[in-house]
Amino acid sequence: MSSVRWEVEGQDWPNRAHSRFVRTAMLDWHVQIAGPENAPVLLLVHGTGAATHSWRDLLPLLAKHYLVIAPDMPGHGFTRGRISGGQSLPGMAKALGELLKKLGHPAPAVIVGHSAGAAIGARLAMDERWDATLIGLTPALMPFPGLAARLFPALARMLFVNPFTAMIFAQMASSRGEVARFLKKSTGSRIDDLGVDLYHRLFRTSDHCAGAIGMMANWDLETLSASLPGLTGRTLLIHGGRDAMVPTDSVERAARLIPGAELAVIPDLGHLAHEEAPDRIAEMILAFAATSPAVAA
């Protein structure tokens, strides 16, 4: 199957009542918006290979206090179209900024990004010169250690240019059991059956797989990490001690680079911490965001 269909795979999509489709430039975005219209804006940015489903339990908790905006990023989920110049970090950030302007909310008070979504949020805040509060959930902000820093993006680019790669990955993910095993081994997280089912719907489509590979192929964390001292808003990094994707020392190094950043490590959670323990993560987000100048004002 080439892509997920809103009328089929999306008919029981989590928080579907809050979904809408918005056109900007070359993109048709799927975005979920929930919460009081006059509340401060909180932006949710998912990571590579995910979509709005990953916020299924967290979004309603945050929407009690914020106007929450959660899009499917380009190449992921139900968002259609391509970014000019490819899925680079600055390109993804720019496209997200254009969506926020189209929605009439150009400068969110709080940005919550998961994994690569934290990198997009950081890039967006710096490029737009916002003082937004940034909360990174198991954030991928630093280059891979050693030789992997060069080999991983190169391998992803090789896969991306092969037109059959995405179809092969989608065929490998056709088994729900294989997806469940992959998620458990690669993330260190134990998510519920619904979460596995939703990832399975996405992973078995070649368009979503191509979007994830394209994002990794264009990732430049060396440039991002060098610019992290330029973040001006308050920053909290939340890391799962069982995260099998992002090493703890990587998050610690990022925290040292960001002025005034706070770091919280939760030993019993993995890379998908916000899906494993949404109540706990929501409490941490709300407590930290409430003390930020933009929200207090």
C-alpha positions as CSV (number, residue, x, y, z in Angstrom):
1,M,0.0,0.0,0.0
2,S,1.4,3.4,-1.0
3,S,-0.2,5.7,1.7
4,V,-2.6,5.8,4.6
5,R,-6.1,6.9,3.6
6,W,-8.1,9.2,5.9
7,E,-11.4,7.5,5.0
8,V,-10.0,4.0,5.8
9,E,-6.9,3.9,8.1
10,G,-7.9,7.3,9.6
11,Q,-11.6,6.6,10.3
12,D,-10.9,5.8,13.9
13,W,-7.7,7.9,14.2
14,P,-7.1,9.2,17.8
15,N,-8.5,12.6,18.4
16,R,-10.1,12.6,14.9
17,A,-12.7,15.2,16.0
18,H,-9.9,17.7,16.3
19,S,-8.4,17.0,12.9
20,R,-8.4,19.4,9.9
21,F,-6.6,19.7,6.6
22,V,-4.7,22.9,5.8
23,R,-3.0,23.9,2.5
24,T,0.3,25.8,2.5
25,A,2.5,26.2,-0.5
26,M,3.3,22.7,-1.7
27,L,1.8,20.9,1.3
28,D,-1.6,19.6,2.4
29,W,-1.2,19.3,6.1
30,H,-3.1,17.1,8.5
31,V,-3.2,18.9,11.8
32,Q,-5.1,18.5,15.1
33,I,-6.1,21.5,17.1
34,A,-7.7,21.3,20.5
35,G,-8.2,23.5,23.6
36,P,-9.5,27.0,24.4
37,E,-9.0,29.5,21.6
38,N,-7.8,32.2,24.0
39,A,-5.3,30.0,25.8
40,P,-1.5,30.1,25.1
41,V,-0.5,28.1,22.1
42,L,1.4,24.8,22.7
43,L,3.0,23.2,19.6
44,L,3.5,19.4,19.5
45,V,6.2,18.1,17.0
46,H,6.4,14.3,16.6
47,G,9.6,12.5,15.6
48,T,10.8,10.5,12.6
49,G,8.4,7.7,11.6
50,A,5.6,8.9,13.9
51,A,2.5,11.0,13.4
52,T,-0.2,12.7,15.4
53,H,-1.2,9.3,16.8
54,S,1.8,9.4,19.2
55,W,0.1,12.3,21.1
56,R,-3.2,10.3,21.4
57,D,-3.3,10.4,25.2
58,L,-1.1,13.4,25.9
59,L,-2.9,15.9,23.7
60,P,-6.2,15.9,25.6
61,L,-4.4,16.4,28.9
62,L,-2.5,19.4,27.6
63,A,-5.6,20.8,25.8
64,K,-7.2,21.5,29.2
65,H,-4.7,24.3,29.6
66,Y,-3.4,25.2,26.2
67,L,-4.5,25.6,22.6
68,V,-2.6,22.6,21.3
69,I,-1.5,22.4,17.6
70,A,-0.2,19.0,16.5
71,P,0.6,18.4,12.8
72,D,1.7,15.3,10.9
73,M,5.1,16.5,9.6
74,P,5.8,16.4,5.9
75,G,6.2,12.9,4.5
76,H,4.5,11.4,7.6
77,G,0.9,10.3,8.4
78,F,-1.8,12.0,6.4
79,T,0.2,15.1,5.4
80,R,0.8,15.2,1.6
81,G,3.2,17.0,-0.6
82,R,6.9,17.7,-0.6
83,I,9.2,20.4,0.7
84,S,11.3,22.5,-1.7
85,G,14.9,21.3,-1.3
86,G,14.1,18.1,0.6
87,Q,13.3,17.2,4.2
88,S,16.3,19.1,5.7
89,L,16.1,20.3,9.3
90,P,15.8,24.0,8.3
91,G,13.3,23.1,5.6
92,M,11.1,21.2,8.0
93,A,11.3,24.1,10.5
94,K,10.4,26.6,7.8
95,A,7.5,24.6,6.6
96,L,6.2,24.3,10.1
97,G,6.5,28.0,10.6
98,E,4.4,28.6,7.4
99,L,1.7,26.3,8.8
100,L,1.5,28.2,12.1
101,K,1.2,31.5,10.2
102,K,-1.5,30.1,8.0
103,L,-3.4,29.0,11.2
104,G,-3.0,32.5,12.7
105,H,-0.7,31.4,15.5
106,P,2.8,32.4,14.3
107,A,4.6,32.3,17.7
108,P,3.7,29.5,20.1
109,A,4.4,30.0,23.8
110,V,5.5,26.4,24.3
111,I,7.1,23.9,21.9
112,V,7.1,20.2,22.8
113,G,9.1,18.0,20.5
114,H,9.7,14.3,20.6
115,S,13.1,12.9,19.4
116,A,13.8,14.5,16.0
117,G,10.8,16.8,16.7
118,A,12.8,18.4,19.4
119,A,15.5,19.3,16.8
120,I,12.8,20.8,14.5
121,G,11.4,22.8,17.4
122,A,14.8,24.1,18.4
123,R,15.6,25.0,14.8
124,L,12.3,26.8,14.4
125,A,12.7,28.8,17.6
126,M,16.2,29.9,16.7
127,D,15.4,30.7,13.1
128,E,12.3,32.8,14.1
129,R,14.1,34.3,17.1
130,W,11.4,33.2,19.5
131,D,11.8,33.0,23.3
132,A,9.4,30.1,23.3
133,T,9.7,27.5,26.1
134,L,11.2,24.3,24.6
135,I,10.5,20.9,26.1
136,G,12.3,18.0,24.4
137,L,11.1,14.5,25.0
138,T,13.9,11.9,24.6
139,P,15.4,14.6,22.3
140,A,17.7,13.8,19.3
141,L,19.8,17.0,19.3
142,M,23.3,15.7,19.0
143,P,25.2,13.9,16.2
144,F,25.6,10.1,16.4
145,P,28.9,9.2,18.2
146,G,32.1,8.4,16.3
147,L,31.9,6.9,12.8
148,A,28.1,6.6,12.9
149,A,27.9,10.4,12.6
150,R,29.1,10.0,9.0
151,L,27.9,6.6,8.1
152,F,24.3,6.9,9.2
153,P,23.2,9.9,7.1
154,A,25.2,8.5,4.1
155,L,23.4,5.2,4.4
156,A,20.0,6.9,4.7
157,R,20.8,8.9,1.5
158,M,21.7,5.7,-0.4
159,L,18.4,4.1,0.7
160,F,16.4,7.3,-0.2
161,V,17.6,7.5,-3.8
162,N,16.6,3.8,-4.4
163,P,12.9,3.9,-5.5
164,F,12.3,0.4,-4.2
165,T,13.6,1.0,-0.7
166,A,10.4,2.3,0.8
167,M,8.4,-0.5,-0.7
168,I,10.8,-3.1,0.8
169,F,10.5,-1.5,4.2
170,A,6.7,-1.4,4.0
171,Q,6.6,-5.1,3.0
172,M,8.8,-5.9,6.0
173,A,6.4,-4.1,8.2
174,S,3.3,-5.9,6.8
175,S,3.3,-8.2,9.9
176,R,1.9,-6.6,13.0
177,G,4.0,-8.9,15.1
178,E,7.2,-7.7,13.4
179,V,6.2,-4.1,14.1
180,A,5.6,-4.8,17.7
181,R,9.0,-6.5,18.1
182,F,10.7,-3.7,16.2
183,L,9.2,-1.0,18.5
184,K,10.1,-2.8,21.7
185,K,13.7,-3.6,20.7
186,S,14.5,-0.2,19.0
187,T,12.8,2.1,21.5
188,G,13.0,0.3,24.9
189,S,9.4,1.3,25.4
190,R,6.3,-0.8,26.2
191,I,3.3,0.8,24.5
192,D,-0.3,-0.4,24.4
193,D,-1.9,-2.5,21.7
194,L,-3.5,0.5,20.1
195,G,-0.2,2.2,19.7
196,V,1.3,-0.8,18.0
197,D,-1.7,-1.0,15.7
198,L,-1.4,2.6,14.7
199,Y,2.4,2.3,14.0
200,H,1.6,-0.8,12.0
201,R,-0.9,1.1,9.8
202,L,1.8,3.7,9.1
203,F,4.8,1.4,8.6
204,R,3.1,-0.8,6.1
205,T,2.7,2.1,3.6
206,S,5.6,3.0,1.3
207,D,4.9,6.8,1.4
208,H,5.3,7.0,5.2
209,C,8.5,4.8,5.1
210,A,9.9,7.1,2.3
211,G,9.1,10.1,4.5
212,A,11.0,8.7,7.4
213,I,14.0,7.7,5.3
214,G,14.0,11.1,3.6
215,M,14.0,12.9,6.9
216,M,17.0,10.9,8.1
217,A,18.9,11.3,4.9
218,N,18.7,15.1,5.2
219,W,19.5,15.3,8.9
220,D,22.4,17.6,9.9
221,L,22.7,17.5,13.7
222,E,26.3,18.7,13.7
223,T,25.1,22.2,12.6
224,L,22.2,22.1,15.0
225,S,24.3,21.1,18.0
226,A,26.8,23.9,17.2
227,S,23.9,26.4,17.3
228,L,22.2,25.2,20.5
229,P,23.9,27.9,22.7
230,G,21.7,30.3,20.7
231,L,18.5,29.1,22.3
232,T,17.1,32.0,24.3
233,G,13.9,30.5,25.8
234,R,13.7,28.2,28.9
235,T,14.5,24.6,28.0
236,L,13.6,21.2,29.7
237,L,15.0,17.9,28.3
238,I,13.1,14.8,29.5
239,H,14.9,11.5,28.8
240,G,13.9,7.9,29.4
241,G,16.5,5.8,31.1
242,R,15.6,2.7,29.0
243,D,15.8,4.7,25.7
244,A,17.4,2.4,23.1
245,M,17.6,5.1,20.4
246,V,19.1,8.2,22.0
247,P,22.0,7.7,24.5
248,T,21.7,9.4,27.9
249,D,25.1,11.1,27.5
250,S,23.9,12.6,24.2
251,V,21.0,14.3,26.0
252,E,23.4,15.4,28.8
253,R,25.8,17.0,26.3
254,A,22.9,18.9,24.7
255,A,21.7,20.1,28.1
256,R,25.2,21.5,28.8
257,L,25.2,23.4,25.5
258,I,21.8,25.1,26.0
259,P,21.9,28.1,28.4
260,G,20.1,27.3,31.6
261,A,18.6,24.0,30.3
262,E,17.2,21.6,32.8
263,L,17.5,17.8,32.5
264,A,15.1,15.2,33.9
265,V,15.8,11.4,33.5
266,I,13.0,8.9,34.1
267,P,14.7,5.5,34.7
268,D,11.8,3.3,33.9
269,L,10.7,4.8,30.5
270,G,12.0,4.4,27.0
271,H,12.2,6.4,23.8
272,L,8.3,6.6,23.6
273,A,8.0,7.9,27.2
274,H,5.0,10.1,26.3
275,E,3.1,7.1,25.0
276,E,4.1,4.9,28.0
277,A,3.2,7.4,30.7
278,P,1.2,10.3,29.3
279,D,-0.1,11.4,32.7
280,R,3.4,11.6,34.2
281,I,4.8,13.4,31.1
282,A,1.9,15.8,31.0
283,E,2.5,16.8,34.7
284,M,6.1,17.6,33.9
285,I,5.3,19.6,30.8
286,L,2.5,21.6,32.6
287,A,4.6,22.3,35.6
288,F,7.6,23.5,33.6
289,A,5.6,25.5,31.1
290,A,3.6,27.3,33.8
291,T,6.7,29.0,35.0
292,S,7.8,30.3,31.6
293,P,7.4,34.1,31.0
294,A,5.2,33.8,27.9
295,V,2.6,31.6,29.7
296,A,2.8,33.6,33.0
297,A,2.0,36.7,31.0
